[in-house]
Amino acid sequence: MWTVPNVVTIFRVILIPVFVAVYFLDWTWANELSAFIFCIAAITDWFDGYLARKLQQVSAFGAFLDPVADKLIVAAALLMVTHMYASPWVAVPAIVILMREIYVSALREWMSQQGQSEAVKVNLIGKAKTMTQMLAIIGLLSGLDTFLGFPIYWVVLGKILLSFAAILSVWSMLVYSSAAWKTLRSLK
């Protein structure tokens, strides 16, 4: 259980209450710091999988914990940005992404019980969705439209990327559903 990749994943889970607490602090740089902490967590999402393969420490526990850690931190962040902006342009894509996460997690669990987990393994669309939503969340959490007096439009870009992530979420959900359709149809 205490492999290097699993420790990195557990670290990501520990970062969840840290970045949420920092977000709600009454500091001038609280939003930017919480976005930075979330960014570190997003990097560990890629890094733990890389380490597991590189160090040949792929484990059943890691395969279980990694997507759970990802869903937990993304759900917490989406709730925070929905609270921060109180806008349908943020809330609707956030809800679509959360619905997809729950649906695909349940689908993968069910397909695994049917011995068909390979049919719904992570694909390129799912990876693109994850990268897009992570960048959107970082931009939205930061709340930055300027940096050192220069316009950077992180918030506008974050809203656009969040909408794009929602589109990729629906697309990937349809791809996973299509891959599972034959197994789903055989239900009695």
N, C-alpha and C positions, 0 to 999 in steps of 0.2 A: 504494500500500500504506500509506503513512504519512498517512492521513486522520485527522481528529480522532476519529471513532468507532472506528477500528481501534487507535489509540493507547490509548483508554480500555479496549478489550477486552484488549490486550496487558498493560496495567496490571493488569487483573483476573487474568491468568495469573501475573504476577509476584507478586501477593499470596498465591498458594497456598503456596509454601514459607515465606513470612513468617508467615502465620497458623498454619501447622502448627508452625513453630519456636517461636513465642510460646506456643502451647498447651502445649508440653512443657517450658517454662522452669519453674524452681523458684521462682516468684514468687507472692505472695499473690493478685495480680490477673491472673494469666496467663490463666485461663479467660475472664474478663470481657473482657480485651484482645483475645484471639483471636476472641471473639464479635463484638466491635466491628469488627475488621478484616474478618471475614466479612460483617458488615452493610454495610460500605463496598463490598465486592466485589458483594454482592447489588444494591445501588443502581446500581452501574455496569452491571449486566446490563440493567437497564431503560434507563439513561441512554444507552448506546452506540447502541441501536436508535432511540431518540428523536432523537439527534443525526444519525444517518445519514439519517433521513427529513427532518428539519428543514433540514439543510445540503445536502441532495441529494447525499450522499456514500455512497449504497448501493453496495457493491462485491461482486464474487464472493468476494474474499478475506475480507471482513467477514462475508458470509453463511456462509462455511465456518468461520471462527475463532470467531464468537460462540457457536454451540451447543457447540463443542468446549471452549471456556473454561468454559462453564456446567457441562458434564458433569464436567470435571476437578475443579473446585472443589467441586461437590456430592459427588462420589465421595470426595474427600479428607475432607470434613467428615463424611460418613456413616461412614467408617471410624473417624474420631476419636471420634464420639459412641458408636459401637458399642463401642469400646475403653473409653471412659469409664464407661459404665453396665453393660456386660456383662450385659444383660438381654434376654430374648426379646421384651419389649415395645418394645425399641429395635432389636434385631438383625433381627427378622422384617420389620418395615416397611422398614428400610433395605435389606434384600436385595430385597424386592419392588420398591422404587424403582429400585435399580441394575439389576435385570433388565429393567424397563420401559425404562430409558434406553438400554441396549444394544440391545434389540429394536427400539425405535422409530427409533434412529439407523440401524440396519442396514436397516430397512424404508424409511426415507426415502432412503437411498443407493440402494437397489435400484430404488425407484420413480423416482428421478431418472434412472437409467440407462435406464429404460423410457420416459422422456419424460413421466412422470405425477406430477412433484413437486407440482403444485398440489393433487392429491387428498389429500396428507398434510401440507399446510402447517399451521403452528401454529394451534391453535384456542383457544376460550375455556376449555375444560376443561384443556388443557395449560397455559395461563397461570395458571389457578387452582391447579393442582397445583404449579407452580413457586413461586408466592407462598406457598402453604401450607407447602411443604417448606423454603423459606428461613426463614420465621418459626419453624418447629419447630427447625431447626438452630441458629438464633441463641439460642433459649431453652435448648436442651440444651447447647450449647457454654458458655454463660455459667455454668451450674450454679447460678444464683441461685434461692433460694426466698424470700429476704428482701432488702430493700434499705433501708439506714439504719434497720433494726429493724422495717420494715413488711413484712408478708407479700405477696409478689407471685406466687408459685407458677409461675415461669417454667419450671421443670423439668416439673411436672405438665402445664402447658399445652403444652410442647414435645412431650411423649410423646403427648398427645391429637392435636395437630396432625400429628405424624409418622404416626400411624395413619391419620388422615384423608387425608394426602398419599398414602399407600400405596393407599388406596381410589380416590382420584382418578387415581393412576397406572394402576391396572388398568382403570378406566373409560376413560381417554384411550387406552390401548393398544387396547382393544376398538373404540373409535371409529375410530382410525387403521387398524386391521386391516380393519374393515368398509369403510372408504373405499377400501382397496387390494384388497379381495376380488375384484372383477371382473378386475383385472390379474393377481392371483395365480392365479386359476382358469384363466387362459388359458395358463399355463405348460405347456410340452410337454417 
